[in-house]
Amino acid sequence: MNEEARQRRFSLTPFQRKLVLAVHIIVSVGLLGDSAGYLAVAIRGAATSDPNLATASYQMLQMFAFVFGIPLSFAALITGALLGFGTRWGVFRYPWVTTKLLLILSVIAVGGLVLSGGMTAMLTGAGGAEGQLIAGAAYDVVALAAATTLAVFKPGGPWGRGRSRTAHPSAG
């Protein structure tokens, strides 16, 4: 069985593709908004001299992470993988798709390793993690904006074939 036949074993119907694409766009844009809000609150919490406002800010960050960040991150990962496996784009066929996968995985890793530790430090009164929270949130915003840009422009052709001159199918 050749590589293309193996990739095409699982295929989304046109309706399924549009449905998964719509959900992927919604959760990805929601995650970008959550990350931008997280960054804004982290900056506000770090900039205040009012300890009550700082504590409330860090509690709000925890809500941003658990109510929105974690579910939206995994929804973006799952819907993106479904689009990759269920369409002709593939997950590892085009550099821009693979890069988007690596970006969402890095956002999840930053959330679990950097942001979680920073929130814990701030909520337990250990302090000193303001910069960690701001840097992690800023990274997430930049990474998600880059992933969105890649989805719009779809640069380059398939791996190993150089730049394709043909029109690319539109699949987010």
Secondary structure, DSSP 8 states (H G I E B T S, - for coil): --HHHHHTTS---HHHHHHHHHHHHHHHHHHHHHHHHHHHHHHHHHH---HHHHHHHHHHHHHIIIIIIHHHHHHHHHHHHHHHHHSTT-SSSSHHHHHHHHHHHHHHHHIIIIIHHHHHHHHTT----HHHHHHHHHHHHHHHHHHHHHHHH--S-STTS----S------
